[in-house]
Amino acid sequence: MNVIEQRSRLQATLRGLREGKLKVGFLGTSITDARVNHNWPEAVMRWFSTAYPHVKFQIENAAIAGTGSELAVFRAKRDITDQACDLVFVEYAVNDPADSGERRIKVRESLLRQLMKSDCDIVLVYTFHQSMYGDMAKGNVPDTVAEFERLAEHYRLNTVWMSLHAIQQVKFGLMRWEEWLPDGLHPTERGSLAYAESVIEFLKQALRSEESYRLPAAREGKTTEPLIPGVWEEIHLLPLEQLSTEGPWLLRNWPQLPWIHELLETSAIGAKVTIPFEGRGIALGFDFGFYSAEFRYALDGGEWLYSNRERPYWYPDTGLFIVNTLFDDLPVGPHELSVEVIHGDSENCKGTRFRLAFAAEIR
């Protein structure tokens, strides 16, 4: 596998450059998050603005530290496709659950299919986690990257293995490891520049070579059938103001996290919320941390099930945007989810803040 795998023409990007206006979106982790001012999208966009000074560029960087593909599925429409992005970079080779298998690739395919509902060009980019070192040192492709490549082949998506380019720079003595990844995950400014270099080289090839212009667009002559059974085709965010509550609740706008516009909040043990939905699944998004409550939930009046979410040492007290997908294989039709706030018995559950950022039905 090469650093750059070009499978299709950047049709929407080329059109935007011709018309003098290009909107570029980013989905990803802390490695892509705009709040880290030296991350790789900064250098990529500086190159764009220098190479095409006549074009007006707009950036929609929707990357969030500590998040993965699953949360992105429920954010893709509002934060990327509704913004009419022409070109979207997706960076989730790290942060997705370590267990490989059908569910992880199903979630990733669900994200890509949400993005493909718009006319944007999609580019997958692969960063590095220390767990990948063993495979890469032997010349092998880590499972998390190989899974994305299966999807890229299926949908004819372009990919850039940024971390392979960076490791090659270390191998050739052009960059020291500690200049790249002092903690094994988060790149320094020098490391981010190495990531950006590989993306810029891809863009140069894709936008300037005659061979690239002759490539088909990603959707031309290619199947749109899912690769994995049970992919989440439709996502609908339910209006929080329409949910039925019992106990003291507040519906409020939320300035604390830029990607949460409003939330439904309580700190009362025993407070309840009822969520009617249709389809085959339901997911809940939260502002989460050590001070967050746990909850119990029941579907259609059935038995109570209990959440017991992991809270690694690096989690904040509050302020981490997470998602819990509770069901995704129900009989299609109307359902009702009952949720009750509890304290939980985990030693890391230090509070009762229940901050519901969204309820989303899966169809």
N, C-alpha and C positions, 0 to 999 in steps of 0.2 A: 504494500500500500504506500502511496506517495503522500507528501505533504499536501499537495493540491490535487483534488479529483474534480475535474470539470466535466459535468454530464449534460449541461443544458445552457442555453443562451439566457443572459440576464435581460429578458425582454422588457420588463417594466422599468428597470434601471436605465437601459438605453433610451427608452422613450422619455423618461424624466430628464435625462441629461440633454436630449435634443430640445425639449420644451423649456429648459432653463429653470426647472424646479424639481427637486428630489427630496423625498422624505425617507429617512433611514431609521428603522426601528431595531431595538436590541432587547432580547430576553436572555436572562442568565442569572448568574450567582454573584457573589462578592467580587469575583474576578472581572466582572463586566459592569458592576454597579457604578453609576455616574457619581455617586457621592465620594468615591475614591478618585480624586482628580487626575491621577496618573494612569488609570486603567487603559487598556488597549484601544477602546473605542475613541479615546481622545486623539491618539495619533492617526488613526484611520480617517477620522473626520477632518483633521488638519490636512492630510494628504488630499482628500477629496476637494477641499476648498482651494487648495493651491493648484491642483491639476485642472480644475474646471472653474476658474475664477468668475465666469459669466453665469454660473448656476447659483440659484438661491437654495441653500440646504437647510432642512429642518430635521432635528433629532428628536426621536421618541425613545429615550432609553428607559425601558421598563424593567430592567434587571434589579433584583433585590437580593441582598446578602442573605445567606442561610436558607435559600429556597431552591426547589427543584422543579422538574417538569410537571409534577402533579398540580401544584398551585398554578403554574402557568396555563394549564388547560382552562382554568376557570377565569383567567385574566386576559386571555389572548384577544377575545373579541373587543372588549371595552378599551384595553390599553394599547392594542396594536392594530387590529384590522379596522375597527371603527375610526381610527385616526388616519386611514388611507395611506399606510406606509407603502412605498414602492419596493424597498429592499429591507429584508429582516434577517438579522443574524441571531442564531439560536445557540446558546452555550450551556449545555447541561450534562456534559460527560462526567462531571463531578457533581456531588450533592444528591443525585438520585440514590435511592436505597441500594446498598451494596449487593443485595441478593439479586442475581441475574434471573432470567426466566421470563415467562410469558407476561406476567403482570407489568413489569417495568417497561417492556417494549410496547405493551398495549397502551400504557399511559403516554409514552412518547409519541406513538403513532396518533393517538387522540389529539395531542397538541398540534402535530403537523397538519392533521386534517382540519383542525379549526383554522389554522393560518391559511391553508390552501383554499378556503372559501372566498378569500379575497384574491386580487390580481397581483399580489406581491411576489417578488423573487425571494426565495428562502435559501439561506446559506448556513449549513451546520458547521460549527467550529468546536474543536476539541482541545481542552486545556489539560492540566496535569494534576494528579494527586499521587502522593508517595506510593500508594498501593499499586500503581501502574508500573513502577520501576522494574520489577522482576520480568514482566512480559516484554517491555520495551528494550531492556538490556539484552534479551535473547533474540531480538528482531521480530517479536510477535505483537499482535494487536490485542490490547486489553479488551475484555468482554464488553465493557461499557461502550467503547468505541466501535467494536465490531457490530453491536446491536444497532447503533445509529447508522452504520454503513449498510446494513440490510435494508433499512428504511430508505436511505438515500438512493440505493440501487433501484428499489421498487418504484419510487416516485421521481427518479431522475433529478435528484437534488445535488447541488454543488457542495463540496465539503473542503475544509481547511484544517489539517491536523497541526495546529499551532504549536503544541508541545513537542512534536517530532522535530519541527524546525528549531525550537529552542534547545533541545537535547543535542542536535547536530552542532549547534553553535558551541555548546560546552565541549563536545567531543573534539572539535577542531581547535579548541583553545581561544575562541573568539569571545567567550563570556564565561566567567566563573559561576559555579553552581549557586554560591551565596549571593551573587549579583542577580540571579534569576529568581530563586525560590528559597529564601532563608528558612522558612517554616515548612517547606514541602508542599505548599498549596498556593499561597498568596504571593504573586509576583511583585518585585520592587518596580520602580520606574524603568530600570533597565530591562527587567524581565517582561514588563508590559510592552515595551518597545519591540522586543523580539517577537512577541505574539503578533503585534500589529504589522511587523515587516512581512510575515507570511500572508496575512490577509491583503495587504497592499499589493504584494506580488500577484496574488490571485486576481485582484481587481484589474491590474495592468493587463494581465493575459486575457481576462474575460471581456474587457471593454475596448481593447485596441487591436487584437489580432483578427485577421480575416477569417481564420478557421472558427473562431468563437462565434462570429456572426452567422456562420452556416450551421451551427448546432441547432437542434430543435429546442423550442421552449419546453419547460419541464412537463407540461400537460399534453403536449402534442403526441398523439399516437401511443399513449401510455395508459395502462389500466388505472382506473380510479377505485378499484375494489380494495378493501382493506387487506393488509398482510396478516393481521392477527384477528381471530374471532372475538366478538364482544367489544370492539373499539367503541369509544364514546362519540357518537356522531353529533348529538345536539346537546348543548349546554344552555340552560336558562337560569339566570339569576332571579330569585324571587324577591319582590319588594319587601323590605324589612317592616315597613309601616303596616303591612297587611297581615302580619303574623299575630296570632292570638297569644296574649301573655297573662300570667297569673302571678301576683306579687309586685314588688317595686322594681320597675324597669325604666330606663331612659333611652330614647332614640335620639342620637346626637351626631352632629358632624364631628369629624375626628382629625384634628390638625397634627396629631402626634406621629402618624405614619403617612407618607405621601401617597401611597397606593390604596389606602383605606379612606373612602370618602365619607362614610357614615357607619355607625355601628349601633347595635342594641346591647345595652349594658345593664348589669346588676352585680351586686356583691352579696346578695341574700341567699343563704342556703335554703333550699326548698322552692325557690322561684322557678316557675315553669314557663315554657314556650311551646306552642303547638304549631307545626309546620305542615300544612297540606301541600301535596305535590303530585304531579303526574309523571309517568315514565317508569324507568327501571332502576333508578338510583338517586341518592341524595348525598350531598357533600356540604360540610360546614366549614367556613373560614373563620379564623380567630386572630385577634391580637393576643399573643401568648407569651408566657414566661413563668418564672418561679412563683409569682404571686397569683397565677391563674387558677381558677377552680377546675375541678373535674366535673363530669356530668354522667348521669345515667339516661338511657334513651330506650324507647319502645316503639316498635313499628306496628301500626294498625291494631293497637290495643293488646299486643302480645307481651311476652316476658321482657323484663328489664335487662338491658345489657349495660356494661360499665366501661367508661373510658379510663385508660391508665397510660397517659402519654409520657414518652421519654422526655427527660429534662437533663441533657448533658451539662457538665460543669460550665461550659462556655455560654449557655443560654443567659439572656438578660432577665431581670426581674419582670419586665414587660417589654413589649415593643417588637416581638418577632411575629411576622405574618406567616401563619401555617394553615394547612387544610387537613381535615379528616374526612375521607370518603367512607361513609358508613355502609352503604349498599350500592351495588352496581349490577346486580343480576336478578332483580325482582321481576315478577310478571308485569307487563306493561299495563298501566291503568292508574286510577286514582289511589293514593296512599296518604297516610297521616303519620308524621313522626312526632312523638312526645318527648320532650327533653326537660330534665330537672337538674338544677345546680346542686352539686355536692362538694364537700371539701376534698375527698379522696384520701387514701391511706398511704400514698407515697411519701417518703421522707423529704422529697424535693418539692412537694406541693405545699407552698408556704402561705397561700392566701385563697380568697374566694372571688377574685375578679373574673367575671364571665363576660367577655367582650366578643360578641358575635358580629363578624365583619360581613359575612354573606351566607345565604343558604342557596344552594344551586341544585336544580334537578337535572338528572342525566337521562337522556333519551336515546 
